[in-house]
Amino acid sequence: MPQNNNNFIKYYDKLFLNKDYSKETQYILKSFKIYSDLEIKNILDLGCGTGSHTIEFYKLGYNIIGFDLDEQMINLAKSKTKKINFIHGNIHDYKFDTKFELIFSFFNVLNYIENYSDLKSFLEGVYKNLTAGGVFVFDGWNGNRIPVDPPKNKEIVINEDNFSAKGMLYPNYDAFNNQAKFHYVININDSGKHIEYENYLPQIYWSPLILKQMLFQIGFSKVEIFNNLTLEKASIDNYKISWICKK
Ligand SMILES: C[S@@+](CC[C@H](N)C(=O)[O-])C[C@H]1O[C@@H](n2cnc3c(N)ncnc32)[C@H](O)[C@@H]1O
């Protein structure tokens, strides 16, 4: 019988083995340096998952906190190193005693936020926790591109030594509300042990215009949107976009 998310998290890193966390870390750092002259004393990784970016920053010598709502993700991150402070909590509602020069939120964390009020709390929280002159970098799906070419069924195939995964993602897309509910079914073979997982993942495709207006209304002095992981201005052709916002 298919299982849900319980135990699935332990395979998260294997399923995203090809994601280049080091390159993304360099992009976040480069963005910060272009937009701010501040010395980085503290960094916050919002929606850190299993801590892959957090650990990259730590290895570069930065003081960083990883923060995520999913306790299993946070526990997995903690099991990788005792040297980083990984905290369990909700990005809609948190407060730290220190402020951060750099806050980032990567790998579509934005698209997990399901309503306008949570979106506003998330962005207000980032603003409050940033040092003046600090930078917030995040990525997400381009809410203007998705209606032009909605998500399609996608196959997942991973073959490693002693580990393989084969699965499908079915994006049940609601065009009027510009959101999808992904149904995924994945068969994993872990050293001869077969497990089938099944779950649903909602994705909300926020409008860049509304987001930009919200960020300015909250108080950010500069907000720019780029094609994913580049410094080329975003366009309707880009599925994935990166945001750089300065307090
Ligand atoms: C696709 S994962 C990305 C994880 C990590 N940033 C990475 O790049 O591997 C999205 C993460 O956002 C987290 N997340 C979603 N909503 C959240 C919330 N309200 N508060 C904190 N974390 C949240 C999820 O638990 C999940 O770990």
The ligand as an SDF file (V2000), in Angstrom:
LIG
                    3D

 27 29  0  0  0  0  0  0  0  0999 V2000
   10.8190   22.4930   -1.8420 C   0  0  0  0  0  0  0  0  0  0  0  0
   11.2370   22.6060   -0.1510 S   0  0  0  0  0  0  0  0  0  0  0  0
   12.7520   23.5480   -0.2310 C   0  0  0  0  0  0  0  0  0  0  0  0
   13.6720   23.2360    0.9050 C   0  0  0  0  0  0  0  0  0  0  0  0
   15.0470   23.8890    0.7950 C   0  0  0  0  0  0  0  0  0  0  0  0
   14.9570   25.3380    0.7620 N   0  0  0  0  0  0  0  0  0  0  0  0
   15.7830   23.3740   -0.4140 C   0  0  0  0  0  0  0  0  0  0  0  0
   16.1480   24.1960   -1.2620 O   0  0  0  0  0  0  0  0  0  0  0  0
   16.0240   22.1550   -0.5040 O   0  0  0  0  0  0  0  0  0  0  0  0
   10.1240   23.8040    0.5200 C   0  0  0  0  0  0  0  0  0  0  0  0
   10.2840   23.9320    2.0110 C   0  0  0  0  0  0  0  0  0  0  0  0
    9.4720   25.0000    2.4900 O   0  0  0  0  0  0  0  0  0  0  0  0
    9.0210   24.6220    3.7710 C   0  0  0  0  0  0  0  0  0  0  0  0
    7.8620   25.4260    4.1280 N   0  0  0  0  0  0  0  0  0  0  0  0
    6.6850   25.5130    3.4620 C   0  0  0  0  0  0  0  0  0  0  0  0
    5.8250   26.3140    4.1310 N   0  0  0  0  0  0  0  0  0  0  0  0
    6.4870   26.7270    5.2350 C   0  0  0  0  0  0  0  0  0  0  0  0
    6.1300   27.5570    6.3400 C   0  0  0  0  0  0  0  0  0  0  0  0
    4.9140   28.1080    6.4220 N   0  0  0  0  0  0  0  0  0  0  0  0
    7.0480   27.7940    7.3060 N   0  0  0  0  0  0  0  0  0  0  0  0
    8.2800   27.2390    7.2340 C   0  0  0  0  0  0  0  0  0  0  0  0
    8.6720   26.4250    6.2180 N   0  0  0  0  0  0  0  0  0  0  0  0
    7.7830   26.1730    5.2430 C   0  0  0  0  0  0  0  0  0  0  0  0
    8.7060   23.1530    3.6070 C   0  0  0  0  0  0  0  0  0  0  0  0
    8.5920   22.4910    4.8610 O   0  0  0  0  0  0  0  0  0  0  0  0
    9.8640   22.6740    2.7720 C   0  0  0  0  0  0  0  0  0  0  0  0
   10.9350   22.2230    3.5570 O   0  0  0  0  0  0  0  0  0  0  0  0
  1  2  1  0
  2  3  1  0
  2 10  1  0
  3  4  1  0
  4  5  1  0
  5  6  1  0
  5  7  1  0
  7  8  2  0
  7  9  1  0
 10 11  1  0
 11 12  1  0
 11 26  1  0
 12 13  1  0
 13 14  1  0
 13 24  1  0
 14 15  1  0
 14 23  1  0
 15 16  2  0
 16 17  1  0
 17 18  1  0
 17 23  2  0
 18 19  1  0
 18 20  2  0
 20 21  1  0
 21 22  2  0
 22 23  1  0
 24 25  1  0
 24 26  1  0
 26 27  1  0
M  CHG  2   2   1   9  -1
M  END
$$$$
